[in-house]
Amino acid sequence: MKEVAIKTPLTDNIIHNLNIKELAKITGVVYTLRDASAVKLKEELSRKKKAGFNLDKGVIYFCGPSPTQKGKIIGSCGPTTSKRFEDYMEILMKAGVKGFIGKGPVSDTVVNMLKKHNGVYFVATGGAGAYLSTFVRSKEIIAYKDLGPEAVHKLEVKDFPTIVASAKGKTLFS
């Protein structure tokens, strides 16, 4: 499996050079999103056409970190099933999001949306949240603090391990 190192924000050139089945080690900023924050963010984007933080060329990680233990940066932060977020992905892409990280397949509709908006879908290993937390260098709640672990967190990651699952109209799930 080919390994690529990529940095956020995701440019069109970065995405153009990605191929499904590649191991992509992501460095930079990713934003977490869970069910409750997805609803709030979609409402905000529907009203204002803009989020309270910069989504342009951003990466959304479907994840709700567990509580942080003393002396740690973050608790366990494994991926959540992406299919549950499909209704939010188009509005997020229209707001500038270029990449998503989650687990499991996405529908053909999402694969086609990613192609249309020159986006990419990465998968992270489910059940490996404690391991994945070791790639997080900093964490900050930037939206919807009242939602606890479902708030939007800005994570700085280094070499965060993912696999390119859907890009350029192709997916590893078919």
C-alpha atoms as one frame of an Amber mdcrd trajectory, in Angstrom:
protein
   0.000   0.000   0.000   1.405   3.373  -1.035   1.852   5.871   1.787   1.374
   9.619   1.330   1.899  12.490   3.747  -0.626  15.295   3.391  -1.111  18.598
   5.160  -4.263  20.538   5.791  -5.783  22.675   4.475  -6.583  20.363   1.557
  -5.928  22.018  -1.768  -7.313  20.801  -5.090  -3.788  19.735  -6.029  -3.432
  17.559  -2.917  -6.776  15.881  -3.599  -5.981  15.422  -7.294  -2.901  13.396
  -6.349  -4.719  11.048  -3.929  -5.880   7.595  -4.966  -8.097   5.112  -3.184
  -6.356   2.514  -1.038  -3.429   4.816  -0.218  -2.380   5.184   3.387  -2.701
   8.937   4.019  -0.970  10.390   7.063  -2.662  13.703   7.793  -0.887  16.590
   9.520  -2.610  19.860  10.395  -6.057  20.897  11.595  -9.131  18.676  11.559
 -12.500  19.484  13.119 -14.619  16.929  14.958 -18.326  16.584  14.285 -20.916
  14.396  15.972 -24.680  14.029  15.673 -25.783  16.988  17.806 -23.119  19.369
  16.489 -23.902  18.317  12.913 -27.506  19.413  13.379 -26.449  22.785  14.839
 -23.820  23.394  12.176 -26.240  22.581   9.348 -28.769  25.023  10.840 -26.069
  27.699  11.127 -24.895  27.172   7.541 -28.492  27.211   6.284 -29.107  30.564
   7.997 -25.806  32.389   7.603 -24.094  30.434   4.793 -21.029  30.567   7.024
 -19.828  28.758  10.132 -18.355  30.453  13.177 -14.987  28.913  12.220 -13.092
  28.443   8.966 -14.278  25.432   6.961 -12.495  26.452   3.744 -10.414  23.496
   2.485 -11.045  21.886   5.869 -11.303  18.316   7.060 -14.177  17.071   9.217
 -13.558  14.072  11.482 -16.721  12.236  12.535 -15.672  11.760  16.139 -16.731
  12.610  19.667 -13.663  12.446  21.903 -14.072  10.753  25.262 -13.160  12.713
  28.409  -9.511  13.657  28.705  -7.550  12.044  31.506  -5.238  14.165  33.624
  -1.934  14.749  31.855  -3.289  13.829  28.411  -4.176  16.024  25.422  -7.338
  14.140  24.509  -9.252  11.030  25.464  -9.967   8.219  23.073 -10.917   9.672
  19.683 -11.996   6.950  17.302 -14.075   7.438  14.161 -17.860   7.322  14.052
 -19.910   5.680  11.296 -19.968   8.123   8.386 -23.273   7.000   6.900 -25.068
   8.812   9.726 -23.656  12.134   8.466 -24.486  11.857   4.781 -27.343  14.382
   5.050 -24.823  17.013   6.219 -21.997  16.429   3.778 -23.242  18.450   0.810
 -23.883  21.624   2.799 -20.454  21.198   4.395 -18.806  20.817   0.984 -20.640
  23.913  -0.275 -19.190  25.729   2.768 -15.686  24.737   1.677 -14.991  21.394
   3.386 -12.760  19.220   1.194 -12.276  16.112   3.320 -14.045  13.834   5.740
 -12.686  11.157   8.086 -14.917   8.433   9.470 -15.481   4.723   9.353 -17.404
   2.485   7.020 -18.693   3.019   3.508 -20.564   6.029   2.172 -23.313   5.882
  -0.447 -22.837   6.283  -4.189 -24.576   9.651  -3.798 -21.782  10.833  -1.477
 -19.076   9.380  -3.742 -20.558  11.425  -6.609 -20.827  14.553  -4.404 -17.173
  14.195  -3.463 -16.277  14.002  -7.148 -18.438  17.035  -7.987 -16.885  19.160
  -5.203 -13.361  17.690  -5.584 -13.495  16.220  -2.105 -12.102  13.116  -0.467
 -13.270  10.623   2.137 -10.752   8.944   4.428 -11.373   6.060   6.793  -9.706
   5.630  10.156  -9.582   2.367  12.037 -12.649   1.791  14.190 -11.961   0.494
  17.689  -8.557   2.191  17.745  -9.536   5.439  19.452  -6.883   5.214  22.172
  -4.197   4.622  19.540  -5.504   7.427  17.302  -5.379   9.851  20.250  -1.578
   9.565  20.218  -1.495  11.489  16.922  -3.320  14.513  18.404  -0.994  17.368
  19.385  -3.631  19.815  20.663  -7.376  20.079  21.204  -9.643  23.097  21.554
 -13.433  23.343  21.670 -14.371  25.950  19.067 -18.165  25.612  18.746 -21.176
  24.358  20.720 -19.340  23.861  24.021 -22.679  23.044  25.658 -22.711  19.739
  23.742 -19.771  18.288  25.679 -18.034  15.552  23.641 -20.337  16.357  20.721
 -19.015  19.929  20.554 -16.830  20.863  17.591 -13.187  20.393  18.541 -10.271
  21.788  16.598  -7.590  19.122  16.628  -3.986  19.592  15.569  -2.812  16.201
  14.349   0.532  14.870  13.156   0.753  11.876  10.809  -2.824  10.858  11.663
  -3.244   7.460   9.933  -6.105   7.097   7.456  -6.835   5.306   4.192  -8.163
   7.114   1.133 -11.572   5.468   0.773 -13.344   7.614  -1.821 -11.840  10.066
  -4.308 -12.354  11.097  -7.936 -15.602   9.134  -8.209 -14.018   5.886  -7.001
 -14.425   4.072  -3.719 -12.725   1.116  -2.132 -16.109  -0.179  -0.941 -17.456
  -1.313  -4.325
